[in-house]
Amino acid sequence: MKRILILTALLLTAWTASAQGDLNVGAVFDGKVVPAKAMKETFIRSSQLDPFNLEQYHSVSFTGDDQVLAEVSRRVLADAENATEQEIHMNEGKLVYAILTFEAANHDNRFICYQCVSKAGNYAITLVYMHGPATLNDLKKLFKNKTK
């Protein structure tokens, strides 16, 4: 039984990594920019996402200094070059917000969402990867409704 659980965990980890593997931000999710133990991670792949037209939700949150901010921002902006839609906001030359859409031929869109907030000399960074048949407008409506 232990072997099955360990094998399942390893397969899930490998599958999760492959979902973002072709994106520059994949290294962030893999713990190569900030150690995994220093990140708060949420991963959902279940019917809970059905009402949102999503199949997977994966987020990481962490704090970092100027160097971490520069590396994560560089990766997000590199992915933005290949996005089919993008919304990017800069403040004083620093990336503070981004939503990137990558449309797929099979109607399974991928999204990268990024937010950075300055906190006491460091930065609180949240990076989210989602995929499913949702559109960017669907997500904007969802987030708008959640804030009301």
DRENMI-404532 format. One line per 4 residues: number of its first residue (from 1); their letters; for each residue x, y, z of N, C-alpha, C. Coordinates in Angstrom, 1 decimal, decimal comma, always signed. Layout:
<nodes>
NUM = a = X/Y/Z/X/Y/Z/X/Y/Z  ... .
</nodes>
This chain:
<nodes>
1 = mkri = +0,8/-1,2/+0,0/+0,0/+0,0/+0,0/+0,9/+1,3/+0,0  +2,0/+1,2/+0,8/+2,9/+2,4/+0,9/+3,5/+2,6/-0,5  +3,8/+1,6/-1,2/+4,4/+1,7/-2,5/+3,5/+2,4/-3,5  +2,2/+2,0/-3,4/+1,2/+2,6/-4,3/+1,1/+4,1/-4,0 .
5 = lilt = +1,0/+4,5/-2,8/+0,9/+5,9/-2,4/+2,1/+6,7/-2,8  +3,3/+6,1/-2,6/+4,5/+6,8/-3,1/+4,6/+7,0/-4,6  +4,2/+5,9/-5,3/+4,2/+5,9/-6,7/+3,2/+7,0/-7,3  +2,0/+7,0/-6,6/+1,0/+8,0/-7,0/+1,5/+9,4/-6,8 .
9 = alll = +2,2/+9,6/-5,7/+2,7/+11,0/-5,4/+3,8/+11,4/-6,4  +4,6/+10,4/-6,7/+5,7/+10,7/-7,7/+5,1/+11,0/-9,1  +4,1/+10,2/-9,5/+3,5/+10,5/-10,8/+2,7/+11,8/-10,8  +2,1/+12,2/-9,7/+1,4/+13,4/-9,7/+2,4/+14,6/-9,7 .
13 = tawt = +3,5/+14,5/-9,1/+4,5/+15,5/-9,1/+5,1/+15,7/-10,5  +5,4/+14,5/-11,2/+5,9/+14,6/-12,5/+4,8/+15,2/-13,5  +3,6/+14,8/-13,3/+2,5/+15,3/-14,2/+2,3/+16,8/-14,0  +2,4/+17,3/-12,7/+2,2/+18,7/-12,4/+3,3/+19,5/-13,0 .
17 = asaq = +4,6/+19,0/-12,9/+5,7/+19,7/-13,5/+5,6/+19,8/-15,0  +5,1/+18,8/-15,6/+5,0/+18,8/-17,1/+4,0/+19,8/-17,6  +3,0/+20,1/-16,8/+1,9/+21,0/-17,2/+2,5/+22,4/-17,5  +3,4/+22,8/-16,7/+4,1/+24,1/-16,9/+5,4/+24,0/-17,5 .
21 = gdln = +5,8/+22,8/-17,8/+7,2/+22,5/-18,2/+7,7/+23,3/-19,4  +6,8/+23,6/-20,4/+7,2/+24,3/-21,6/+7,2/+25,8/-21,4  +6,8/+26,3/-20,2/+6,7/+27,7/-19,9/+8,0/+28,1/-19,1  +8,4/+29,3/-19,2/+9,5/+29,8/-18,4/+9,2/+29,9/-17,0 .
25 = vgav = +8,0/+30,1/-16,6/+7,6/+30,1/-15,2/+7,6/+28,7/-14,6  +7,7/+27,7/-15,4/+7,7/+26,3/-14,9/+8,8/+26,1/-13,8  +9,9/+26,8/-14,0/+11,0/+26,7/-13,0/+10,6/+27,2/-11,6  +9,7/+28,2/-11,6/+9,3/+28,8/-10,3/+8,4/+27,7/-9,6 .
29 = fdgk = +7,5/+27,1/-10,4/+6,6/+26,1/-9,8/+7,4/+24,8/-9,3  +8,6/+24,6/-10,0/+9,4/+23,4/-9,7/+10,3/+23,7/-8,5  +10,3/+24,9/-8,0/+11,2/+25,2/-6,8/+12,6/+25,6/-7,2  +12,8/+26,0/-8,5/+14,2/+26,3/-8,9/+14,6/+27,7/-8,8 .
33 = vvpa = +13,6/+28,6/-8,5/+13,8/+30,0/-8,2/+13,8/+30,3/-6,8  +12,8/+29,8/-6,1/+12,6/+29,9/-4,7/+12,4/+28,4/-4,2  +13,1/+28,0/-3,1/+13,0/+26,6/-2,7/+11,5/+26,3/-2,4  +11,1/+25,1/-2,8/+9,7/+24,6/-2,6/+9,3/+24,8/-1,1 .
37 = kamk = +10,1/+24,5/-0,2/+9,8/+24,6/+1,2/+9,5/+26,0/+1,7  +9,9/+27,0/+0,9/+9,7/+28,4/+1,2/+8,4/+29,0/+0,5  +7,7/+28,1/-0,2/+6,5/+28,5/-0,9/+5,3/+27,9/-0,3  +4,2/+28,6/-0,4/+2,9/+28,1/-0,1/+2,3/+27,6/-1,4 .
41 = etfi = +1,9/+26,4/-1,5/+1,5/+25,8/-2,8/+0,0/+25,3/-2,7  -0,8/+25,5/-3,7/-2,1/+25,0/-3,8/-2,3/+24,3/-5,1  -2,7/+23,1/-5,1/-2,9/+22,4/-6,4/-4,3/+21,7/-6,3  -5,2/+22,1/-7,3/-6,5/+21,5/-7,4/-6,7/+20,9/-8,8 .
45 = rssq = -7,1/+19,7/-8,8/-7,5/+19,1/-10,1/-8,7/+18,1/-9,7  -9,9/+18,7/-9,8/-11,1/+17,9/-9,4/-12,3/+18,6/-10,0  -13,4/+17,9/-9,7/-14,7/+18,5/-10,2/-15,1/+19,8/-9,5  -14,4/+20,2/-8,5/-14,6/+21,5/-7,8/-14,4/+22,6/-8,8 .
49 = ldpf = -13,6/+22,4/-9,8/-13,3/+23,4/-10,8/-14,2/+23,5/-12,0  -15,1/+22,5/-12,1/-16,1/+22,4/-13,2/-16,9/+23,7/-13,4  -17,4/+24,3/-12,3/-18,2/+25,5/-12,5/-17,4/+26,7/-13,1  -16,1/+26,6/-13,1/-15,2/+27,7/-13,6/-14,7/+27,4/-14,9 .
53 = nleq = -15,1/+26,2/-15,5/-14,5/+25,8/-16,8/-13,0/+25,5/-16,8  -12,6/+25,1/-15,6/-11,1/+24,8/-15,5/-10,9/+23,3/-15,1  -9,8/+22,8/-15,5/-9,5/+21,4/-15,2/-8,3/+21,3/-14,1  -7,5/+22,4/-14,1/-6,4/+22,4/-13,1/-6,1/+23,8/-12,6 .
57 = yhsv = -5,8/+23,9/-11,3/-5,4/+25,2/-10,7/-4,2/+24,9/-9,9  -3,1/+25,6/-10,1/-1,9/+25,4/-9,4/-1,3/+26,8/-9,0  -1,2/+27,1/-7,7/-0,6/+28,4/-7,3/+0,5/+28,2/-6,4  +1,4/+29,2/-6,4/+2,5/+29,2/-5,5/+2,6/+30,7/-5,0 .
61 = sftg = +2,8/+30,9/-3,7/+3,0/+32,2/-3,1/+4,3/+32,2/-2,3  +5,0/+33,3/-2,3/+6,2/+33,3/-1,6/+6,7/+34,8/-1,4  +7,6/+35,0/-0,6/+8,2/+36,4/-0,5/+9,7/+36,3/-1,0  +10,1/+37,4/-1,5/+11,5/+37,5/-2,1/+12,0/+38,9/-2,1 .
65 = ddqv = +13,3/+38,9/-2,4/+14,0/+40,2/-2,5/+14,0/+40,7/-3,9  +14,8/+41,8/-4,2/+14,8/+42,3/-5,5/+15,3/+41,3/-6,6  +16,2/+40,4/-6,2/+16,8/+39,4/-7,1/+15,7/+38,4/-7,5  +14,9/+37,9/-6,5/+13,9/+37,0/-6,8/+12,8/+37,7/-7,6 .
69 = laev = +12,4/+38,9/-7,3/+11,5/+39,6/-8,1/+11,9/+39,7/-9,6  +13,2/+40,1/-9,7/+13,7/+40,3/-11,1/+13,7/+38,9/-11,9  +14,0/+37,8/-11,2/+14,0/+36,5/-11,9/+12,6/+36,1/-12,3  +11,7/+36,2/-11,3/+10,3/+35,8/-11,6/+9,7/+36,7/-12,7 .
73 = srrv = +9,9/+38,0/-12,6/+9,4/+38,9/-13,6/+9,9/+38,6/-15,0  +11,2/+38,3/-15,0/+11,8/+38,0/-16,3/+11,2/+36,8/-16,9  +10,9/+35,8/-16,1/+10,2/+34,6/-16,6/+8,8/+34,8/-17,1  +8,1/+35,6/-16,3/+6,7/+36,0/-16,7/+6,7/+36,7/-18,0 .
77 = lada = +7,5/+37,7/-18,1/+7,6/+38,5/-19,4/+8,1/+37,7/-20,6  +9,0/+36,8/-20,3/+9,4/+35,9/-21,4/+8,2/+35,1/-21,9  +7,4/+34,6/-21,0/+6,2/+33,8/-21,4/+5,2/+34,7/-22,1  +5,2/+36,0/-21,7/+4,2/+36,9/-22,3/+4,5/+37,1/-23,8 .
81 = enat = +5,7/+36,9/-24,3/+6,0/+37,0/-25,7/+5,3/+35,9/-26,5  +4,9/+34,8/-25,9/+4,2/+33,7/-26,6/+2,7/+33,6/-26,3  +2,2/+34,5/-25,5/+0,8/+34,5/-25,1/+0,0/+35,0/-26,2  -1,2/+34,5/-26,4/-2,2/+34,9/-27,4/-2,9/+36,2/-26,9 .
85 = eqei = -3,1/+36,3/-25,6/-3,6/+37,5/-25,0/-2,8/+37,8/-23,7  -2,7/+39,1/-23,4/-2,0/+39,4/-22,2/-2,5/+40,8/-21,7  -2,4/+40,8/-20,3/-2,7/+42,1/-19,6/-1,6/+42,3/-18,6  -0,8/+43,3/-18,8/+0,4/+43,5/-18,0/+0,4/+44,9/-17,4 .
89 = hmne = +0,7/+45,0/-16,1/+0,8/+46,3/-15,4/+2,2/+46,4/-14,7  +2,8/+47,6/-15,0/+4,1/+47,9/-14,4/+3,9/+49,1/-13,5  +4,7/+49,1/-12,4/+4,7/+50,3/-11,5/+6,2/+50,6/-11,2  +6,6/+51,8/-11,6/+8,0/+52,2/-11,4/+9,0/+51,2/-11,9 .
93 = gklv = +8,7/+50,7/-13,1/+9,6/+49,8/-13,8/+9,5/+48,3/-13,3  +8,6/+48,0/-12,4/+8,5/+46,7/-11,9/+7,2/+46,1/-12,3  +7,3/+44,8/-12,6/+6,0/+44,1/-13,0/+5,2/+43,8/-11,7  +4,0/+44,3/-11,7/+3,2/+44,1/-10,5/+2,0/+43,2/-10,8 .
97 = yail = +1,6/+43,0/-12,0/+0,4/+42,3/-12,3/+0,4/+41,8/-13,8  +0,0/+40,5/-14,0/+0,0/+40,0/-15,4/-1,0/+38,9/-15,4  -1,8/+38,8/-16,5/-2,6/+37,7/-16,9/-2,2/+37,4/-18,3  -1,8/+36,1/-18,5/-1,4/+35,6/-19,8/-2,3/+34,5/-20,3 .
101 = tfea = -2,7/+34,5/-21,5/-3,5/+33,4/-22,0/-2,8/+32,7/-23,2  -2,8/+31,4/-23,1/-2,2/+30,6/-24,2/-3,3/+29,7/-24,7  -3,8/+30,1/-25,9/-4,9/+29,3/-26,5/-4,4/+28,0/-27,1  -5,1/+27,0/-27,0/-4,7/+25,7/-27,6/-5,7/+25,2/-28,6 .
105 = anhd = -5,3/+24,4/-29,6/-6,2/+24,0/-30,6/-7,3/+23,1/-30,1  -7,1/+22,4/-29,0/-8,1/+21,5/-28,4/-9,1/+22,2/-27,5  -9,1/+23,5/-27,5/-10,0/+24,4/-26,7/-9,7/+24,2/-25,2  -8,5/+23,8/-24,8/-8,0/+23,7/-23,5/-7,0/+24,8/-23,2 .
109 = nrfi = -7,5/+26,0/-22,9/-6,6/+27,2/-22,7/-5,8/+27,1/-21,5  -4,6/+27,7/-21,5/-3,8/+27,8/-20,3/-3,6/+29,3/-19,9  -3,5/+29,5/-18,6/-3,4/+30,9/-18,1/-2,3/+30,9/-17,1  -1,6/+32,0/-17,1/-0,6/+32,4/-16,1/-1,1/+33,7/-15,5 .
113 = cyqc = -1,2/+33,7/-14,2/-1,6/+35,0/-13,5/-0,5/+35,3/-12,5  -0,1/+36,5/-12,4/+1,0/+36,9/-11,6/+0,6/+38,2/-10,8  +1,0/+38,3/-9,5/+0,7/+39,5/-8,8/+1,9/+39,7/-7,8  +2,3/+40,9/-7,7/+3,4/+41,2/-6,7/+3,0/+42,4/-5,9 .
117 = vska = +3,2/+42,3/-4,6/+2,9/+43,4/-3,7/+4,2/+43,7/-2,8  +4,6/+44,9/-2,8/+5,7/+45,3/-2,0/+5,3/+45,3/-0,5  +6,2/+44,6/+0,3/+5,9/+44,4/+1,7/+7,2/+44,6/+2,5  +7,4/+45,6/+3,2/+8,5/+45,8/+4,1/+9,9/+45,5/+3,5 .
121 = gnya = +10,2/+46,0/+2,4/+11,5/+45,8/+1,7/+11,6/+44,5/+0,9  +10,6/+43,7/+1,0/+10,5/+42,5/+0,2/+9,3/+42,5/-0,6  +9,0/+41,4/-1,3/+7,9/+41,4/-2,2/+7,1/+40,1/-2,0  +5,8/+40,2/-1,9/+4,9/+39,0/-1,8/+4,4/+38,7/-3,2 .
125 = itlv = +4,8/+37,6/-3,7/+4,6/+37,2/-5,1/+3,6/+36,0/-5,1  +2,6/+36,1/-6,0/+1,7/+35,0/-6,2/+1,8/+34,7/-7,7  +1,9/+33,4/-8,0/+1,9/+32,9/-9,4/+0,9/+31,8/-9,5  +0,1/+31,9/-10,5/-1,0/+30,9/-10,7/-0,9/+30,3/-12,1 .
129 = ymhg = -1,1/+29,0/-12,2/-1,2/+28,4/-13,5/-2,6/+27,7/-13,5  -3,4/+27,9/-14,6/-4,7/+27,3/-14,7/-4,8/+26,8/-16,1  -5,5/+25,7/-16,3/-5,9/+25,3/-17,7/-7,3/+24,7/-17,7  -7,9/+24,8/-18,9/-9,3/+24,3/-19,1/-9,9/+25,1/-20,2 .
133 = patl = -11,2/+24,8/-20,5/-11,8/+25,5/-21,6/-12,2/+26,9/-21,4  -12,0/+27,4/-20,2/-12,4/+28,8/-19,9/-11,7/+29,8/-20,8  -12,2/+31,0/-20,9/-11,6/+32,0/-21,7/-11,1/+33,1/-20,7  -10,4/+34,0/-21,2/-9,9/+35,1/-20,3/-11,1/+35,9/-19,8 .
137 = ndlk = -12,1/+36,1/-20,7/-13,3/+36,9/-20,2/-14,1/+36,1/-19,2  -14,1/+34,8/-19,3/-14,7/+33,9/-18,2/-14,1/+34,2/-16,9  -12,7/+34,2/-16,9/-12,0/+34,4/-15,6/-12,2/+35,8/-15,1  -12,2/+36,8/-15,9/-12,4/+38,1/-15,5/-13,8/+38,3/-14,8 .
141 = klfk = -14,8/+37,6/-15,4/-16,2/+37,7/-14,9/-16,2/+37,0/-13,5  -15,5/+35,9/-13,4/-15,4/+35,1/-12,2/-14,8/+36,0/-11,1  -13,6/+36,6/-11,4/-13,0/+37,4/-10,4/-13,8/+38,6/-10,0  -14,5/+39,2/-11,0/-15,3/+40,4/-10,7/-16,4/+40,0/-9,7 .
145 = nktk = -17,0/+38,8/-10,0/-18,1/+38,4/-9,1/-17,6/+38,0/-7,7  -16,4/+37,5/-7,6/-15,9/+37,1/-6,3/-15,6/+38,3/-5,4  -15,3/+39,5/-6,1/-15,0/+40,7/-5,3/-16,2/+41,5/-4,9  -17,3/+41,1/-5,4/-18,5/+41,9/-5,0/-19,1/+41,4/-3,7 .
</nodes>
